[in-house]
Amino acid sequence: MTSNRYLSVQEVMAINVSMIQRYSPSEQIGVKEPRFLESAVLSPQTSAFGEEAYQTVFEKAAALLESLGQNHPFYNANKRTAFTALVIFLRYNDLYFRMNPKKAEDFTVIWLIINISFPT
């Protein structure tokens, strides 16, 4: 069994601050729903009856993207934060995600707006 490196709540909060400061500095910074944030950050580690809900690092990354993007734990930049968290989570686990910024934005918006659900 491979040990995965997960993002912490503090790391995801820092990602959100960075996204707002870089791309939309006039937007409000902060956590709107702390419970939703914690739930989203812990989603890749979900297990039931001793079994991991998400078996692969890719499934875990998708769960993180979906949870952060749909739970809207922050006042602003939820989708940007979700996508960046996905990329960093993959990097922490020795996988590298490359996509041009416009395609990354389109991918994230389409994924979250059409409400693709990741089966558990």
Buried (B, 14 or more C-beta within 10 A) or exposed (E): EEEBEBBEBEBBBEBBBBBBEEEEEEBEBEBBBEEBBBBBBBBBBBEEEEEBBBEEBEBBBBBBBBBBBBBBBBBBBBBBBBBBBBBBBBEBBEEEEEEEEEEBBEBBEEBBEEEEEBEE
